[in-house]
Structures are given as C-alpha cells and as structure tokens.
Amino acid sequence: MKIKRPQPGTVSYGVLAFLLVAANLRPALTSVGPVLQEITADLNLTGAAGGLLAALPLLIFGGFSPFARAGLAFGLERTLALCLVLTAAGIALRSSGSTATLFGGTVIFASGIAVANVLIPSLIKRDFPRQIERMTTSYLMVISLTAAVATGLAAPLADVLPGGWRSSLAVWAAFAALTLLAWLPRLRNAASGPPPKPLQEGKPVWRSQVAWRITLYMGLQSLVYYVVLSFMPLYLADHGVARSVSGLWLTVSQAVGFSIGFVAPTLMRHGPDQRILATAPPVCTALAIVGLAFAPHLGFVWLVVFGASLGLTFILAFALIGMRTRDHREAASLSAMAQSAGYLIAAAGPFAFGWLHDLTAGWTVPMAGLVAIAAIEAIVGLGAGRDGYV
C-alpha cells in the first residue's frame, strides 16, 4: 500500500502518521540521561549498571533487528502497529518502580523500537523511491526534535511530577498510545489492500563490502551518540555544571542536530559520492571531544559542534541504506544488517565508557577512547560514502 503523494504545499495524513511513529523512536532512550543520577541513587545502581541501562536498548536493537524482515511478509503497517504497542507497554512497565521492571520494561520497549528502526527505511524506499534523501531527512529530523524535547523535559518533569523520575519517563507511554490511535487508519487501509508479497531471497547483503562499510559506519556513529547522550550530564556535573544547565546544553546540541536536516538533503544530492560528507563530521566530533577534555568550561560550544557533526552522520548513515539499494526489500535487508550489527557495536560504548570511568576513577581514559572511535569512524566513512550498490 503506497502513500498517495500530496499536492505541493500539503502533507498527507499518511505522512503525518508516519512521522508520528518516527517521533516515538527516541524519547524512551534520551529521557534517561538527565535523570540517570536519580535512577542510580534511588535504586542503588553502580556506574557500570547505569551504563548497562543506557546500553541495553542498543543490545536489544542489535538482537531484534534481524527479525524485522518478517514485517515484509506480515505487512509494514501491521508490524509498525505492534511496535507501538510494545513501546507503550515497555515504557509503562519500566516506570513502575523496581530494578527488575526498570530493565524488563527497557527490553520490551526496545524490542518494538528495534523492529520499527529497521522497517522505516524500507517503507521510505517503497513509498518514496525518488525522494529518499528528503523523506529520510524529514523522518530523522522528527527523531532529533523529539529526542531533544525528551532530553530537555526529563529533569523538569522529574522535579514537578509526583513520582519523580518514574513519572518523567512514563509520560512517553501515553504518547506512544496516542500515536497508535493515529496509525489505525493506515492499518485499516493496508488491510483492505492486496496481501504482502512473499519474501524472495536474493544475494545475501552480508557478502557485500558496501554493506559492511555502511554497517560499521552506522555502529560507530551510534556508539559516539549514545555515549555523549548518556554520560555528558555526569561529565559536566563533575566539572561544576548544574544538572539543569547541562540538560539545556544537551537540548540545544540536539536542536542543532535537528537543524542540520534543513541542509542535509542538498548536501547529499551533490553527486552519488558522499566520501567527504561522511568523513568530515567525525573529524569535528573528535575535535569536540578533545575540546571537552581540555576546556570543559566551554562545554556549550563543544556540544554545539557535537550536535552538528552527529546530526549529519546520523542522517547520512540512514540515507545510505536507501541510496545503496535497488528496492525496498533489499533496503530492508541492509537496514536489518546495519542496525543489528551496528547497534551491537554501539551498545559496547555506554557500558565500556561507564566501566572505564569506574576503573580509572576519572574521565581521561574513556574520553581518549571516544576520540579514537571518532577517528576510526572518519576512516570508515571514506568507504561507506563511495558510490555503489550492495
């Protein structure tokens, strides 16, 4: 079932519903960082356990992503509806109060988001084959915006709502439930259309060097992103920055990443080769990390650089899935591979970062490791950005 293309200057209901689904893919994750200190103190968690909490969604993303291809047989619309159910239920369970439900609920909502993460690039490839750059950017701009809103609201909501951090995290369960209601008309339209075609196996994408380059690029940019998101409030707090201020700085950083979306489609359309575009942002990321290590009092400036560089690599990593595949089924296979292996790579970041911080009782070693990761990402970008198909 293809979305009817809207007239110029208008947006169809189907597109709006699709963007609402995208809006649910990050708040459950980004709302944790600003209240992580309260969570660990309330539940007596170690630094490593806090890192595991931040890394767990990425582990689930990696583990569940391969199953998302079943959504092609079951139907994209039906599968995305199920993803919203799991997201709402998991967030609600996570907020119920104990360590067991904290981790158990995270597993449930992350499994729903994992499958949706994989299927959305396939849906874009199916419904907008000539507008991949624009639609991918629109969807990721929504993700960036809602991630920034969730980051900025987390601490204030924890301060004013009864229940503290639990209520602050729980509000996003209601948002997922409302999105499910908005998605129902698309679900009914899909049910009245022809059944999905059976899956046909072609050449496995894991045999493609292009696919592996995109996968590694996806993983490394995600690793840096989630480390920064999870630990930057704690890092800044140790350098005298108040929690409310660091939350505002991170919100601005993500807003900068969002604004990059206005120019990203134009940048990506400058020819089929994106090597320079894929390499320059990780270099800027490395410079920002060095800046934070040596001049944390200028943290706002470095986080703005983070926002710009991470925002562009985030968009490009997903856009390459559609740009380097021939149809939406091949896009689903590459998306499953890139997000499965990529998020497993990313999951090591927050846990290792927290463990190194505990081990060394400082930030120097983990920050140096993050610089090295950004440098490797820049090298990988030379291959991932090269023109070609999987």
C-alpha positions as CSV (number, residue, x, y, z in Angstrom):
1,M,0.0,0.0,0.0
2,K,1.6,3.2,-1.2
3,I,1.0,6.6,0.3
4,K,-0.8,8.9,-2.1
5,R,1.6,11.7,-2.9
6,P,0.3,15.0,-1.6
7,Q,-0.1,18.1,-3.7
8,P,2.7,20.7,-3.4
9,G,2.4,22.6,-0.1
10,T,0.4,19.9,1.6
11,V,1.2,16.9,3.7
12,S,-1.0,13.8,3.6
13,Y,-2.5,12.1,6.6
14,G,-0.4,9.0,5.9
15,V,2.8,11.1,6.0
16,L,1.8,12.7,9.3
17,A,1.0,9.3,10.8
18,F,4.4,8.0,9.6
19,L,6.2,11.0,11.2
20,L,4.3,10.4,14.5
21,V,5.6,6.8,14.5
22,A,9.1,8.2,14.0
23,A,8.6,10.6,16.9
24,N,8.4,7.6,19.2
25,L,11.7,6.1,18.4
26,R,14.0,8.1,20.7
27,P,12.2,9.7,23.7
28,A,12.2,6.5,25.7
29,L,16.0,6.5,25.3
30,T,17.0,10.2,25.5
31,S,14.8,10.9,28.6
32,V,17.1,8.6,30.7
33,G,20.4,10.5,30.7
34,P,19.3,13.7,32.5
35,V,17.7,11.6,35.4
36,L,20.3,8.8,35.4
37,Q,21.8,10.1,38.5
38,E,18.5,10.0,40.3
39,I,17.8,6.5,39.0
40,T,21.1,5.1,40.1
41,A,20.8,6.7,43.5
42,D,17.2,5.6,44.1
43,L,17.9,2.0,43.1
44,N,21.5,1.8,44.4
45,L,22.9,1.0,40.9
46,T,26.7,1.1,40.2
47,G,28.2,3.2,37.4
48,A,28.5,0.0,35.3
49,A,24.9,-0.8,35.9
50,G,23.9,2.7,34.9
51,G,26.0,2.2,31.7
52,L,24.3,-1.1,31.2
53,L,20.9,0.6,31.4
54,A,21.9,3.0,28.7
55,A,23.4,0.2,26.6
56,L,20.6,-2.3,27.0
57,P,18.3,-0.7,24.3
58,L,21.2,-0.9,21.8
59,L,21.8,-4.5,22.7
60,I,18.1,-5.2,22.0
61,F,18.3,-3.2,18.8
62,G,21.1,-5.4,17.7
63,G,19.5,-8.6,18.7
64,F,16.0,-8.0,17.4
65,S,16.7,-6.1,14.2
66,P,17.2,-9.3,12.1
67,F,13.6,-10.3,12.9
68,A,12.2,-7.1,11.4
69,R,12.4,-8.6,7.9
70,A,9.4,-10.7,8.9
71,G,7.5,-7.4,8.7
72,L,7.7,-7.6,4.9
73,A,5.6,-10.8,5.0
74,F,3.3,-9.7,7.8
75,G,2.9,-6.2,6.4
76,L,4.7,-3.0,7.2
77,E,1.7,-1.2,8.6
78,R,0.6,-4.2,10.9
79,T,4.2,-4.7,12.2
80,L,4.6,-1.0,13.0
81,A,1.3,-1.0,14.9
82,L,2.7,-3.9,17.0
83,C,5.9,-1.9,17.6
84,L,3.8,0.9,19.1
85,V,2.0,-1.5,21.4
86,L,5.4,-2.9,22.7
87,T,6.8,0.7,23.1
88,A,3.9,1.9,25.2
89,A,3.8,-1.3,27.3
90,G,7.5,-1.3,27.9
91,I,7.8,2.3,28.9
92,A,4.9,1.9,31.3
93,L,6.5,-1.2,32.9
94,R,9.9,0.5,33.2
95,S,8.4,3.3,35.2
96,S,6.6,1.1,37.7
97,G,9.3,1.3,40.4
98,S,11.8,-1.6,40.8
99,T,15.1,-2.6,39.3
100,A,13.6,-5.6,37.7
101,T,10.9,-3.7,35.9
102,L,13.4,-0.9,35.0
103,F,15.4,-3.4,33.0
104,G,12.5,-5.6,31.9
105,G,10.4,-2.7,30.6
106,T,13.5,-1.5,28.7
107,V,13.8,-4.8,27.0
108,I,10.1,-4.7,25.9
109,F,10.0,-1.1,24.5
110,A,13.5,-1.5,22.9
111,S,12.3,-4.6,21.0
112,G,9.4,-2.6,19.5
113,I,11.7,0.3,18.6
114,A,14.3,-2.1,17.1
115,V,11.9,-3.5,14.6
116,A,10.5,-0.1,13.7
117,N,14.0,1.2,13.2
118,V,14.6,-1.4,10.5
119,L,11.3,-1.2,8.7
120,I,11.1,2.6,8.3
121,P,13.9,2.9,5.8
122,S,12.2,0.1,3.8
123,L,8.9,1.9,4.0
124,I,10.6,5.1,2.7
125,K,12.2,3.1,-0.2
126,R,8.8,1.6,-1.1
127,D,6.7,4.7,-0.9
128,F,9.2,7.5,-1.9
129,P,11.8,5.9,-4.2
130,R,12.6,9.3,-5.8
131,Q,12.6,11.2,-2.5
132,I,14.8,9.1,-0.3
133,E,17.1,12.0,0.8
134,R,14.2,14.3,1.6
135,M,12.0,11.7,3.4
136,T,14.9,10.2,5.3
137,T,15.9,13.6,6.5
138,S,12.3,14.5,7.5
139,Y,12.0,11.3,9.5
140,L,15.3,11.8,11.2
141,M,14.6,15.5,11.9
142,V,11.5,14.4,13.7
143,I,13.6,11.9,15.7
144,S,16.1,14.6,16.6
145,L,13.5,17.0,17.6
146,T,11.6,14.6,19.9
147,A,14.9,13.3,21.3
148,A,15.8,16.9,22.2
149,V,12.4,17.6,23.7
150,A,12.6,14.4,25.8
151,T,16.1,15.4,27.0
152,G,15.0,18.9,27.9
153,L,11.8,17.9,29.7
154,A,13.2,14.9,31.7
155,A,14.7,16.7,34.6
156,P,12.0,19.4,34.9
157,L,9.2,16.8,34.8
158,A,11.0,14.7,37.4
159,D,11.1,17.8,39.7
160,V,7.4,18.7,39.4
161,L,5.6,15.4,38.8
162,P,4.7,13.1,41.7
163,G,6.8,10.0,41.4
164,G,9.9,11.9,40.2
165,W,11.9,10.1,37.5
166,R,9.3,7.4,37.2
167,S,6.6,9.8,36.2
168,S,9.0,11.7,34.0
169,L,9.8,8.6,32.0
170,A,6.2,7.3,32.0
171,V,4.7,10.2,30.0
172,W,6.1,8.8,26.8
173,A,4.0,5.7,27.2
174,A,0.9,7.9,26.7
175,F,2.4,9.5,23.6
176,A,3.0,6.0,22.1
177,A,-0.6,5.0,22.8
178,L,-1.9,8.2,21.2
179,T,0.3,7.5,18.1
180,L,-1.2,4.0,17.8
181,L,-4.6,5.5,17.6
182,A,-3.4,7.9,14.8
183,W,-1.9,4.9,13.0
184,L,-5.1,2.9,12.9
185,P,-6.5,4.4,9.6
186,R,-3.3,3.4,7.8
187,L,-3.6,0.0,9.3
188,R,-7.2,-0.3,8.0
189,N,-6.2,0.9,4.5
190,A,-3.4,-1.7,4.4
191,A,-5.9,-4.5,5.5
192,S,-8.2,-3.6,2.6
193,G,-5.3,-3.7,0.1
194,P,-3.6,-6.7,-1.6
195,P,-1.7,-9.0,0.8
196,P,2.1,-8.5,1.1
197,K,4.1,-10.5,-1.4
198,P,6.1,-13.5,-0.2
199,L,9.8,-12.9,0.6
200,Q,12.2,-13.7,-2.1
201,E,15.8,-14.4,-1.2
202,G,18.5,-12.8,-3.3
203,K,22.2,-12.3,-2.8
204,P,22.8,-12.0,1.0
205,V,23.8,-8.4,1.8
206,W,26.4,-9.6,4.3
207,R,28.5,-10.7,1.4
208,S,28.8,-7.1,0.2
209,Q,31.7,-4.9,1.2
210,V,29.5,-1.8,0.7
211,A,27.0,-3.3,3.2
212,W,29.8,-3.9,5.8
213,R,31.1,-0.3,5.4
214,I,27.6,1.1,6.0
215,T,27.1,-1.2,8.9
216,L,30.4,-0.2,10.6
217,Y,29.7,3.5,9.9
218,M,26.2,3.1,11.4
219,G,27.6,1.4,14.5
220,L,30.4,3.9,15.2
221,Q,28.3,7.0,14.8
222,S,25.6,5.4,17.1
223,L,28.3,4.5,19.7
224,V,29.5,8.1,19.9
225,Y,26.0,9.5,20.0
226,Y,24.8,7.3,22.9
227,V,27.9,7.7,25.0
228,V,27.5,11.5,24.7
229,L,23.8,11.3,25.4
230,S,24.2,9.1,28.4
231,F,27.3,10.4,30.2
232,M,27.6,14.0,29.2
233,P,25.4,15.3,32.1
234,L,27.5,13.3,34.6
235,Y,30.7,14.6,33.0
236,L,29.6,18.2,33.1
237,A,28.3,17.8,36.7
238,D,31.8,16.7,37.7
239,H,33.1,19.9,36.2
240,G,30.8,22.2,38.0
241,V,27.9,22.4,35.6
242,A,24.4,22.2,37.2
243,R,22.1,19.5,36.0
244,S,19.5,21.9,34.7
245,V,22.2,23.7,32.7
246,S,23.7,20.6,31.2
247,G,20.2,19.4,30.3
248,L,19.7,22.7,28.4
249,W,23.0,22.4,26.7
250,L,22.2,18.9,25.5
251,T,18.8,20.1,24.3
252,V,20.5,22.9,22.3
253,S,23.0,20.3,20.9
254,Q,20.2,18.1,19.7
255,A,18.4,21.1,18.3
256,V,21.5,21.9,16.3
257,G,21.5,18.3,15.0
258,F,17.8,18.8,14.1
259,S,18.6,22.0,12.1
260,I,21.2,20.2,10.1
261,G,18.3,18.4,8.5
262,F,17.4,21.5,6.6
263,V,20.6,21.4,4.6
264,A,21.4,17.6,4.6
265,P,19.3,16.7,1.5
266,T,21.0,19.4,-0.6
267,L,24.4,18.2,0.6
268,M,23.6,14.5,-0.2
269,R,22.3,15.4,-3.7
270,H,25.7,16.8,-4.8
271,G,26.6,13.7,-6.8
272,P,26.5,9.9,-5.9
273,D,29.7,10.0,-3.9
274,Q,29.5,11.1,-0.3
275,R,33.0,10.4,0.9
276,I,33.8,13.9,2.0
277,L,30.4,14.3,3.6
278,A,30.9,11.0,5.5
279,T,34.4,11.8,6.7
280,A,34.4,15.5,7.8
281,P,31.8,15.3,10.6
282,P,33.6,12.5,12.6
283,V,36.8,14.7,12.5
284,C,34.8,17.5,14.0
285,T,33.4,15.1,16.6
286,A,36.9,14.1,17.6
287,L,37.9,17.8,17.9
288,A,34.9,18.5,20.1
289,I,35.8,15.6,22.5
290,V,39.3,16.9,22.8
291,G,37.8,20.4,23.5
292,L,35.6,19.0,26.3
293,A,38.6,17.2,27.8
294,F,40.8,20.3,27.9
295,A,38.3,23.1,28.2
296,P,35.1,21.8,29.8
297,H,34.1,25.4,30.8
298,L,33.4,25.8,27.1
299,G,31.1,22.8,27.1
300,F,28.3,24.6,25.4
301,V,30.5,25.4,22.4
302,W,31.7,21.8,22.1
303,L,28.2,20.4,22.4
304,V,27.0,22.6,19.6
305,V,29.9,21.1,17.5
306,F,28.7,17.6,18.6
307,G,25.1,18.4,17.6
308,A,26.2,19.5,14.1
309,S,28.6,16.6,13.4
310,L,26.5,13.8,15.0
311,G,23.3,15.2,13.3
312,L,24.9,14.9,9.9
313,T,26.4,11.4,10.4
314,F,23.1,10.2,11.8
315,I,21.1,11.3,8.7
316,L,23.8,10.1,6.3
317,A,24.0,6.6,7.9
318,F,20.3,6.0,7.4
319,A,20.1,7.7,3.9
320,L,22.9,5.4,2.6
321,I,20.6,2.4,3.3
322,G,18.2,3.7,0.6
323,M,20.9,5.2,-1.7
324,R,22.9,2.0,-1.9
325,T,20.0,-0.4,-2.5
326,R,17.8,-1.1,-5.6
327,D,14.4,-1.8,-4.0
328,H,12.6,-1.7,-0.6
329,R,13.2,-5.4,0.1
330,E,16.9,-5.0,-0.4
331,A,16.7,-1.9,1.7
332,A,15.1,-3.9,4.5
333,S,17.9,-6.5,4.4
334,L,20.6,-3.8,4.5
335,S,18.7,-2.0,7.2
336,A,18.4,-5.2,9.3
337,M,22.1,-5.9,8.9
338,A,23.3,-2.3,9.5
339,Q,21.1,-1.8,12.6
340,S,21.7,-5.3,14.0
341,A,25.5,-5.4,13.9
342,G,25.7,-1.6,14.1
343,Y,23.7,-1.3,17.3
344,L,25.7,-4.2,18.9
345,I,28.8,-2.2,18.2
346,A,27.1,0.9,19.6
347,A,25.9,-1.0,22.7
348,A,29.5,-1.5,23.8
349,G,30.0,2.2,24.1
350,P,28.0,3.3,27.1
351,F,28.9,0.2,29.1
352,A,32.6,0.4,28.3
353,F,32.6,4.1,28.9
354,G,31.0,3.7,32.3
355,W,33.3,0.8,33.2
356,L,36.4,2.7,32.3
357,H,35.2,5.6,34.3
358,D,34.7,3.3,37.3
359,L,38.0,1.6,36.8
360,T,40.1,4.7,36.4
361,A,38.1,6.9,38.8
362,G,38.3,9.7,36.1
363,W,37.3,10.8,32.6
364,T,40.7,10.9,30.8
365,V,40.9,7.3,29.6
366,P,37.2,7.0,28.5
367,M,37.4,10.4,26.7
368,A,40.6,9.3,24.9
369,G,38.9,6.1,23.8
370,L,36.0,8.2,22.4
371,V,38.4,10.3,20.3
372,A,39.9,7.0,18.9
373,I,36.4,5.8,17.9
374,A,35.6,9.0,16.1
375,A,38.9,8.8,14.2
376,I,38.1,5.2,13.1
377,E,34.6,6.4,12.0
378,A,36.2,9.0,9.8
379,I,38.3,6.4,8.1
380,V,35.3,4.1,7.6
381,G,33.4,7.0,6.1
382,L,35.8,7.0,3.1
383,G,34.5,3.6,2.2
384,A,30.8,4.0,3.2
385,G,30.5,7.2,1.2
386,R,31.9,5.7,-2.0
387,D,29.3,5.4,-4.9
388,G,28.0,1.8,-5.5
389,Y,25.3,-0.7,-4.6
390,V,25.3,-3.7,-2.2
